[in-house]
Amino acid sequence: MIGNPGLQSSIVNEGEIESAEGTYQRMKITNTILPGHSGSPVLSKEGEVVGVVYARTIGSEAGYGLAVPLERVYEHFPELQEQ
């Protein structure tokens, strides 16, 4: 994941995709998500964008990030696939 938490820029964090689940097909990632990470790309080991960070978990599930799989992004914004 590459993000801009706080006043930092282009910070790279390594984590794992723990699951892709639920009606909304969200990805649960092991990265700690901070303000400034929303909208950050989630990258595969090959460097391909596979998702976009949108939230972090709280409560008993705290410590995980949530991302939208890239396929879901393309469903809503098909014009992005052509770029």
Rosetta blueprint (number, residue, H / E / L):
1 M L
2 I E
3 G E
4 N L
5 P L
6 G L
7 L L
8 Q L
9 S L
10 S L
11 I E
12 V E
13 N L
14 E L
15 G L
16 E L
17 I E
18 E E
19 S E
20 A E
21 E E
22 G L
23 T L
24 Y L
25 Q L
26 R E
27 M E
28 K E
29 I E
30 T L
31 N L
32 T L
33 I L
34 L L
35 P L
36 G L
37 H L
38 S L
39 G L
40 S L
41 P E
42 V E
43 L E
44 S L
45 K L
46 E L
47 G L
48 E L
49 V E
50 V E
51 G E
52 V E
53 V E
54 Y E
55 A E
56 R E
57 T L
58 I L
59 G H
60 S H
61 E H
62 A L
63 G L
64 Y L
65 G E
66 L E
67 A E
68 V E
69 P E
70 L H
71 E H
72 R H
73 V H
74 Y H
75 E H
76 H H
77 F L
78 P H
79 E H
80 L H
81 Q H
82 E H
83 Q L
